[in-house]
Each structure stands twice: as structure tokens, then as C-alpha cells.
Amino acid sequence: MQQLQKQRDFFNTQQTKDVEFRKKALKRLQQEIIVREDDICDAIYADFKKPKFETLAAETQFVLGDIKHTLKKMSLWAQPQRVSASLMNWPSSDFIYKEPYGNVLIIAPWNYPFQLAIAPLIAAVAAGNTAVVKPSEVTPNTAKILSEIITASFKPEHVTVIEGGVETSQELLAQKWNYIFFTGSSRVGKIVYESAAKHLTPVTLELGGKNPTIVDETASISKAAKRIVWGKFLNAGQTCIATDYILVHQSVKDKLVHALKKSITDSYGQNIEKSTDYARTVSHTHYLGLKQMLKGQELLFGGETNDEDNYLSPTLVNEPKLESKLMEGEIFGPILPIISYETEADIEKHINNYGKPLATYVFSNKKSFQKKIIAKYSFGGGAINDTLIQITNKKLPFGGVGASGIGSYHGKASFDLFSHHKSIIKKSNWFEAPLRYPPYNLPIKFVKKVKHLF
Ligand code: NAD
């Protein structure tokens, strides 16, 4: 592949090792995004009617904040980090050098099509790598503007966009990369992992999952409803860390359902289809898949559709059967199943029915319950008494575990992710302890104490 060969040759020139070179490149990207912010909003709106507010907050301003923070901190992050030396090597000084991997491939999904292509790119460039970005074909207008912005910001031998669908993605995956960063479904994540294994290429897999939100009998119900509705119906439910299903204590279920309905109406009005704050399902295929999930379910609210526009209104489903299509895997749309529980054993039964989720949320005013859920269940990350907000703190690494992914990023974690950590000991010449060299004259009883020197 020609583009990759050019990037390999460019990486070998060592130019990306210069932190100032990287900063200049990121500043050009920053400028392009600022200048084209409205065009980006228009492109994503053309793809699936994402409200401008949501694009600004969760896509453009999100990555601009990321660039600003990275520009401020990257010189520090890139410096060799001194660590204390072990007695064994005395006298020495010991360091961790951050080395770019080389040529990186970034494969992005469609749901936050700008953020999820640019955020890993910022880190890949900051850490001194070259990159090929493959945007999702499902959001073609965003793919086009991503290509324009990246072309205007970088030389193609440094960073380039290759647009295309599954075939293009597979062609890219067949090449030898030094790092692959993939965001998307678990199904495709496995394909990526398998392709990477052929070349022993390290990967980050940012995948999805079936994220539970637990509401116990002590929760502040109206606040819980407001925060669940916001996190679930933002981007029309197409958010990897959105609530997939609610587990609510049976004693507060009716109250919660009432509050959820009220929150939906408060947010989007009586005629949700007309609301400018509500996005559409991304494609007709995805829309039909969601409609299929609703077959045979008891609806508590919503369920309105419009085939012309891939419109599915915020929908609440009552007690779905576990073996139904809706509860088989990740929903990834504006459908919210509500399941009641009586005991903590019921919660366990539901959560353990799926692989480790990307997020879990707990609404409770009981500290012991909050603590128990965090300690007992394994999941990527989450929040107590809110949803989604764990993604907004740069100091919190973001990523999945088990079925929801491998590796995590954001802030310094992103820079570290795209850097090989090279351990170096600088040994002094002024003293030489003869003990390690043959002939081994040190009495065995002393060798048995060597553990204290490591
Ligand atoms: P997807 O896996 O269908 O596609 C992602 C990318 O992989 C696209 O660029 C696509 O072209 C490519 N691709 C698709 N099929 C392929 C194949 N057979 N071989 C090689 N490449 C292929 O995912 P999507 O539908 O774009 O995104 C939705 C999924 O992404 C959800 O599961 C969601 O939870 C997950 N997601 C995770 C995060 C996260 O940060 N963990 C963020 C957003 C979305």
C-alpha cells in the first residue's frame, strides 16, 4: 500500500521525533477545526440530524479541549521520566523513555464520527507517530470533511485519511502496522484483533457493551430519571456508554417510569419528531434493526416511527424477556428496557448474563450499595448518581474491559497509549561491584539474600 510505504519512509526520517514538529502539526489541526466548526456541524447534521449543540459539545469542543490540553502538557509527557534506581545496579540512573510506535492505523465508527477519529489522532501525533485514519462509511459527509481537514493540516506522509467501507478496512488491516486503534463493535473488534495478531501488532479496542443502570429504593428518583434520559437519548441512544437497560428496585419502579416519561417530555416536547434537539437513527438498516427489536415488546412510552426519516422516538419497554432480540446484545438506539428486581441476586443474574460492559451506573443514596456494585462487578467505567460524565474528565482513562475492549485513553493516558515505554538504565563507570561475574565466589547464603537488592 503506497500511502503506508510513504509514511514508513517518513517516520524513518526521524522528523516526528521532534516535539516542536508535532506541536506545529497539532496547531494546524486546531486551527482547521476552529475555522470549519460550523461545516463539521452541518456535515454531521446531514448524516443523521445530530443537533448542533450535541456536535459542538461532544465532538468539536471536546477535541479542541483535548488539543489544548495536549499542547500544554506534551513536552512534559514526552520527557524521559526518571525513576528510582535499584540497589542491585548501584551506581546508576534509571529512566523510562517515551518512544513513538511508528505507523498507526485508526479505524473510527459512525456514532461520534468526528470525535472518535480525531481524539486518537491527536494522541498518535502528539506521541510522534504517523497515522492513517479510516472514518466510517456510514457517515459519508463527516468522512468527507474529516478528509478535508486532515489534508489541510498534515502532509500525507505524516497523516492521511483513507475513506471506504469494510473492504477498505480489511485491506488496511492486512498491512503491517506498528499500532492499531479501533473503535467499533465487538464483532469487528475480533476481526481487528485477529488481523493484528498476524503481525504481532499492539491494539487498542474501544468496543461496546450492554450497560446496566441500577436504580435502588433509596435513589432520588426525579434526578435519576432526568440524568438517565439525558444520557440515553442524547445522539438518539447511539452512544457507547449510554444506559442499555435499567434495573430498578420493584418498590420504586412505578415512580421511576412516571419520572422517565416526564423527563422525556420535558426534554423533547410533546411532538418529539419536530424537536430540533433529537437526532435520527444513523441508517435505514440500523433503523430496521431497532424496529425489529420492538416486535412483541410491551411499550410503556414512545415507539413512534417514521420510515422516511429513520425516526424512532424515545421508547420505554416494560420487562422484556431475556431471550428476546432486544436483550440479546447491545441495543445502540433510543429503546430503554426497564426491568424490576427484588433482591441483589436478581441484579447479579441480569448483569452476569452478558460480557463485561463498557459502563455501569448506580443511582442510590446508600453508600454501602454504591461501593458493593463498584467492587463486585467488572466494567469499563461509570458513575454514581449520573450517566456518561466519566468521559468528561481528562484525568480518567476511558476504555473497556473484557468484551467491551482492551486499553484506555484520554489525557495523559492517550499519550502513553501511543508510546512504547522504553526502559533504560544509565550505568556509571566509577564503581564496579565484582559480585555478579563468574567465577561465582559469593557464598550461596548471600545469594539467597539478593532479593533485597532488586
Ligand atoms: P462497526 O464495528 O460496525 O464499524 C467500525 C469500523 O469498522 C468502521 O470504520 C467500519 O468501516 C469498519 N468495519 C466494519 N465491518 C468491518 C469488517 N468486517 N472488517 C473490517 N472493518 C470493518 O461499529 P459502528 O457500527 O461504526 O459503531 C457502533 C459500535 O461501536 C457500537 O458497538 C458501539 O458501542 C461501539 N463504540 C464504542 C466506543 C468506545 O469508545 N468504546 C465508542 C463509540 C462506539
Residues whose N, C-alpha, C, O or C-beta is under 5 A from the ligand:
A	BS01	NAD	I107 A108 P109 W110 K134 P135 S136 E137 G164 G165 V166 S169 Q170 T183 G184 S185 S186 V188 I191 E206 L207 G208 G209 C240 S404
